[in-house]
Amino acid sequence: MANFDLELDASGLNCPLPILRAKKSLATLESGQVLRIIATDPGSVKDFQAFAKQTGNELIESHEDGGKFYFLIRKS
């Protein structure tokens, strides 16, 4: 498990709320810091891939475990 600087639990939220919350959380981080997001919306997998591409942030990790989706995004 990679280290992270901030965790966002977006469980139970549907698109686009996990992305919007992640955007807000990333804004509080310094460049190079890592945000860990926990989501339950299956659509969030594609959403966070697209989000990382659009914003230039790095999606380091993305996996599913027991119906929860975990993402690690490094702020560019």
C-alpha positions in Angstrom: 0.0 0.0 0.0 1.5 3.3 -1.1 1.7 6.2 1.3 -0.8 9.1 1.0 -1.1 12.6 2.5 -4.9 12.9 2.6 -7.8 10.5 2.4 -11.2 11.2 0.9 -14.0 8.8 1.7 -16.6 9.3 -1.1 -18.4 6.0 -0.3 -22.2 6.2 -1.1 -21.7 9.1 -3.4 -22.6 8.9 -7.1 -21.0 10.7 -10.1 -20.0 13.5 -10.2 -19.7 14.0 -6.4 -16.6 11.8 -5.9 -14.8 13.8 -8.6 -15.9 17.1 -7.3 -14.9 16.2 -3.7 -11.5 14.9 -5.1 -11.0 18.2 -6.9 -11.6 20.1 -3.7 -9.3 17.9 -1.7 -6.5 18.1 -4.3 -6.7 21.9 -4.1 -5.5 21.7 -0.5 -2.5 19.6 -1.3 1.0 20.6 -2.4 2.4 19.5 -5.7 3.7 15.9 -5.4 1.4 15.0 -2.5 -1.0 12.0 -2.8 -4.7 11.9 -2.3 -6.4 8.5 -1.5 -10.0 8.2 -2.6 -12.4 5.5 -1.5 -15.6 5.3 -3.6 -18.4 2.8 -4.1 -19.7 4.0 -7.5 -18.5 1.6 -10.2 -18.5 4.5 -12.6 -15.8 6.2 -10.6 -13.1 3.9 -12.2 -13.6 5.5 -15.6 -14.3 8.9 -14.0 -11.0 9.0 -12.2 -9.0 7.9 -15.2 -10.5 10.7 -17.3 -10.1 13.2 -14.4 -6.4 12.4 -14.1 -5.9 12.9 -17.8 -7.9 16.1 -17.9 -6.2 17.7 -14.9 -2.7 16.4 -15.5 -2.6 14.7 -12.1 -1.2 11.2 -11.9 -3.4 8.2 -11.2 -0.9 6.1 -9.4 -3.2 3.2 -8.3 -6.7 2.1 -8.9 -8.1 -1.1 -7.4 -11.4 -2.7 -6.2 -11.8 -4.6 -2.9 -15.1 -5.8 -1.6 -17.2 -3.5 -3.6 -15.1 -0.4 -2.7 -12.9 1.3 -5.2 -9.5 2.8 -4.1 -7.6 5.4 -6.0 -4.3 7.1 -5.4 -3.8 10.4 -7.2 -0.6 12.4 -7.1 -1.0 16.1 -7.5 1.0 17.5 -10.4 
